[in-house]
């Protein structure tokens, strides 16, 4: 019985640790896309 309770306590802690990293990665990815879009529009305005 004690082994099962220890296993159940370890499993929920792993997704909680990974969730903030995924959110941070998503924010960085969105900022990278916005930077590429901004560079595209600025270069089009400058060269046209």
N, C-alpha and C positions, 0 to 999 in steps of 0.2 A: 504494500500500500504506500509506503513511504517513497519508493522509487517513482511511482506513477505521479505522485504529487510534485516531486522535484521536476519531472519531465514537463508537466503542465505549466509550471512556473517559468521554465526557460523558454518555451515556445512563444508566448505573447511578447516577450521583451525584444525579440529580434526584429519584428516588423516596426516597432516603435522607433528603434534606432535607425532603420533604413528610411523611414518616411521623411524626416527633415532633410536628409541628403538628396532624396528624389525631388523634393520641393525646391531646394536650392539649385539643383541641376536644371530644373524646368525654368526657373527664373533666369539663369545664365543663358540658357538656350533662347529664350524669348528676347533677351537683350541683344544677343548676337544677331538674330534675325532682324530686329529693328535697326541695328547698326548697318547691316548690309543693305537694307531698304533705303536708309538715309544716304549712304554713300552712292547708291544707284541714282537716286533723284538729284542729288547735288552734282554728280558728274554729268548727268544729262542736262541740267540747267547751265552748267559751266561750259560744256562743249557745244551746246546747240546754239 
